[in-house]
Amino acid sequence: DAGVIQSPRHEVTEMGQEVTLRCKPISGHNSLFWYRQTMMRGLELLIYFNNNVPIDDSGMPEDRFSAKMPNASFSTLKIQPSEPRDSAVYFCASSPRPGSGNTIYFGEGSWLTVV
Amino acid sequence: RKEVEQDPGPFNVPEGATVAFNCTYSNSASQSFFWYRQDCRKEPKLLMSVYSSGNEDGRFTAQLNRASQYISLLIRDSKLSDSATYLCVVKVDTGFQKLVFGTGTRLLVSP
């Protein structure tokens, strides 16, 4: 079975550019999460969708960040304009139950470097 | 104060050693507890859940002390393949069930 699929795997971009990260959750999973991981802060939840509806976006750092889930099989996380401090690994994860259930399944991550 | 705190390590141990990691959490209403494992440049994956009575999975033993808000992971007979970062994870209900991750403890097992 295919796991959570993310793209791009790696992106290097210049400060001020728009970055779009993409995610395809596991088929049948109702919950989708976007996390950001840095050495200093670890894994932080940015936003959680349930049945394509954003439930909690309190972790979104600022207005430069936006996320959408137009259908059950696709989500995007957009940063516009990007800044060097946005450099991190962005993980998408999905879960078959509302909220985190007992486990969530992560994609391989999108490694973002903003120079 | 962070919601979930771990010693970042690294813990350097020889093969065959026993090593223990600890974790504390601040939210007394936390419902469930887990250990995730993250290999270098990979995604986190569930290692095991942590039950109140303590539980074992092969060489791995997890324990929970709700009164002290403390979780532990014990690895016996360490293997080279155990080298990874171990993330302590707590589930809280903030209107929805949310997993809060510690920053992880890095383990290096050497020959």
Interface residues (C-beta under 8 A of the other chain):
Chain A: R41 G42 L43 L45 Y48 N50 I55 D56 F91 P98 G99 S100 G101 N102 T103 I104 F106 G107 E108 G109
Chain B: S32 F34 K42 E43 P44 K45 L46 S49 L87 K91 D93 T94 G95 F96 Q97 K98 L99 V100 F101 G102 T103 G104
